[in-house]
Structures are given as C-alpha cells and as structure tokens.
Amino acid sequence: MIDVLVAGGGPAGLATAVYAALAGMEAVVVEPRPVPVDKACGEGLMPTGVAALGALGVAVEGHPLRGIRYLDRRHGVEAEFRDGHGLGVRRTSLHAALAHRARELGVKIVQGRVEEPRQGAEWVEAAGLRARWLAAADGLHSPLRRRLGLELPDRAPRRYGLRRHFRVAPWTGFVEVHWTAGAEAYVTPVAGDLVGVAVLSGERKPYDEHLAAFPALLERLAGAPAATAVRGAGPLRQRVRSRVAGRVLLVGDAAGYVDALTGEGVSLGLLSARALVGCLRAGRPEAYETAWRRLSFRHRLLTGALLAARRRPATARLIVPAARRLPAVYTATVNALA
C-alpha cells in the first residue's frame, strides 16, 4: 500500500507528490494525458509561488516579473513586488519541470484515470491502486469532487477565460491588466520573445472580438504573429462544501476557485499542496480544511471584493482611477496578494 495516490498530474498534483516524496512518503500520480499538458492559464507566478518552487527544488526558465500594472483607456498605475520577483513561465515549461523533479525523487507517474474511489477505515482504492490517502488534483471541474458530493451551487454570473501567445519581445517587466467595461486582458511576459495574452469576461465570444475592445493593446501587438492556438477555460468560480471527505483531500483548483482576476491559481495550488502533506505528516488530515481556509483567506477576500466591484458598471469603471488616486493602497493590496 502506497502512502499518497494523486489523481491529476497538473502543477498542484505534482507538487503534492513532490512534497510527499520530500517528506519520505511514497507517492504515485495518475494522469490521463502525456506530460506536459497545455491549458488556458495566465502563466504569472507571484513571489510566493516562485519561493514555493525553490523549496521544491524545481528549476524552470521564465521571464522575471517586477509587479502588476492596471490600465484603462485613460489611466495607468503600477505596483512593484516588495519581497522578491514574480515569474512569467509557460504552463508547459512549469509542468515539465515539476514532472522532472517528481521523477527525480522517485515518484511514479502512470497514465490512467481515477474514477470511482472506494474507502475503508485505513485505505482508499482507485485506478487499481491502494493508498493511505488520495489527493484529488483533477482540476477546475473536478469529477472526483462531484462524485463525492462536495460541490455547492453557484448563482453568480459566470466568467470564462481565453489565452493565446504572441511572438513579440515583452515591452514591460510587469503583468499588465487592461480593463474595459466587460472584460480584462492580462499580458504576461513568459520569454524574451513571447507574451501571453489572456482575456477574462462574462461574455462568450471569439478571442479576436474580445481583443478588439483593447485598442492600446492591439497597437502593441501589431504585426506580432500568434505563436499558439487559443485555449479556453470556465466557468471559473467553483464553490466547494469541504476539502476533506474521509481519506480523500482536494488540492489545487479542485479545492475551490474564486476567479483568475488576481492571477494566483498556481501559487495557491503549490501552497495548498504543502499544507496538505504537512497535515498528513502530522497525522491530522482533518486539519487540512482549516489550513486551506487560512492560507487562501486573503486571496478569497480580496479577489471576491474586486470581483464584486467589477460586476457593477458604476464601480467597475472606477477600479483603475481609484487605484491611481490611492497608490499606497493599491501597492499594499498587490503585495498582500503576492
């Protein structure tokens, strides 16, 4: 019987396996697709995420990020990270680096799918394997979360994300967030000749139609060839009843998601993986729910407040001007999230 079976070999699942291996536990990852997997992702790591990768012993190339810049058609404001730098990194590069580190530590990554886990008093069984614990890291629309009855209904307006890369040298060391009345466009430098542009919106329409609402950004991208296909994700918000169901623990996006608006999904996934393994090592898996709520509290609070302001036209148009008039508050908020 192995110690930790991980369902899903994305960044959060691989990080869980690596933390378990570093703690002297045997971990096996079950993932249906070959590594690396490309997905719609803003691809910006906050300084906490960069530090978490260092603690895992994961080395990955990317583009250093100085901070966050908000822009609308009339205003602009930026805040630098105070404690270290962020990192713009291709999702595929991050995924490959985490998989390499996992294999280096003896983690087995097997191709397959975890569908119907069975639990006993001291074990959980799935995909033909028996383990002491199962970490469900099977993504935003986690099938395991649904089968365990851990999803909660959500009546809030739905939001979706689209992402594409352009072959152009980054014009800034900041993540740029361009705001319009109905959408945001996130520009993340990920290499010396590549930027990712993600659009978040409640409207479902083609990527190019979304970009047409950002003339200043289109001017920056003029003549730059598209380097990747458009990828999408959503609906983004996922409400979860609990992160623990017997011997199954949810981690990463499967554990719940507010919105990609503040760009912390990967960083939170890495931190929650560490918390999960820490609770297992301490023999207190039930403490993971409280640990998850504690480490994600600031993110959930600030992202939720910003999203609430975004939903109302009267307050949405004031977000960037308010940040510009209150730079100390904006900088403090960025660094609280970072």
Order of alpha helices (4+ residues) and beta strands (2+ residues): beta-alpha-beta-beta-alpha-beta-beta-beta-beta-alpha-beta-beta-beta-beta-alpha-beta-beta-beta-beta-beta-alpha-alpha-beta-beta-beta-beta-alpha-alpha-alpha-alpha-alpha
